[in-house]
Amino acid sequence: MGPQKAVRMPRYFFMVREGDYTSYHSDGIELPDIGAVQLEATKSTGELLRELDHPIEAGSDWRMEVADEARRPIFSLHVIAKCHQ
């Protein structure tokens, strides 16, 4: 049996948008499928929110967005802050 050819995993690009501010993960991350993309986005969102040094103000827009190799959006998580007073 000859050497097996390595299968290249697709690369996904993660961005955080908070109001007018956007932060890109420039190199992207190789992941096997959409389930792995959703899990990585969910875990990363939790970590980023835990590390915030400021509150998310009511009415602000905070999003984790994921794009594929063609930079097409494929998944997003939105955090919505509301005051109920």
C-alpha positions in Angstrom: 0.0 0.0 0.0 1.4 3.4 -1.0 1.5 6.6 1.0 -1.9 8.1 1.6 -2.6 11.5 0.2 -3.4 14.1 2.8 -6.9 15.5 2.5 -6.9 19.3 2.8 -9.6 20.7 5.1 -11.4 23.8 4.2 -10.3 27.1 5.8 -12.8 29.3 7.6 -12.4 32.9 8.6 -13.8 34.3 11.9 -14.7 37.9 12.5 -16.1 39.8 15.5 -18.2 42.8 14.8 -19.0 45.2 17.6 -20.7 48.4 16.3 -18.4 49.9 13.7 -15.4 47.8 14.9 -14.4 44.6 13.1 -11.7 42.2 14.2 -10.5 39.6 11.7 -8.6 36.3 12.2 -6.4 36.9 9.1 -5.0 33.4 8.6 -8.3 31.5 9.0 -8.7 28.1 10.6 -8.9 24.7 8.9 -12.0 22.7 10.1 -13.6 19.5 8.7 -17.2 20.5 8.4 -20.0 23.0 9.3 -20.6 21.3 12.7 -17.0 22.0 13.7 -17.3 25.6 12.4 -20.4 26.1 14.6 -18.7 24.6 17.7 -15.6 26.7 17.2 -17.6 29.9 16.7 -19.7 29.1 19.9 -16.7 28.3 22.0 -14.7 31.4 20.7 -17.7 33.6 21.4 -18.0 32.4 25.0 -14.2 33.0 25.5 -14.3 36.5 24.0 -17.4 37.5 26.0 -15.8 36.3 29.2 -12.7 38.3 28.5 -14.5 41.6 27.7 -13.3 44.5 29.8 -16.4 46.6 29.1 -20.2 45.9 29.1 -22.1 45.3 26.0 -24.4 48.3 26.0 -28.2 47.9 25.4 -29.0 48.4 21.8 -25.4 47.6 20.6 -24.6 45.0 17.9 -22.1 42.2 18.8 -21.6 39.4 16.3 -19.3 36.5 15.6 -19.3 35.8 11.9 -17.7 33.0 9.9 -16.9 33.0 6.2 -15.7 30.2 3.9 -12.6 30.3 1.7 -14.5 32.4 -0.9 -15.2 34.8 2.0 -19.0 34.1 1.8 -20.7 34.3 5.1 -21.8 30.8 6.3 -22.6 31.2 10.0 -23.1 33.9 12.6 -23.9 34.3 16.3 -25.6 37.5 17.5 -25.5 38.8 21.1 -28.4 41.1 21.8 -28.4 43.3 24.9 -31.6 44.9 26.0 -32.7 46.9 29.0 -36.2 46.0 30.3 -36.9 49.0 32.4 
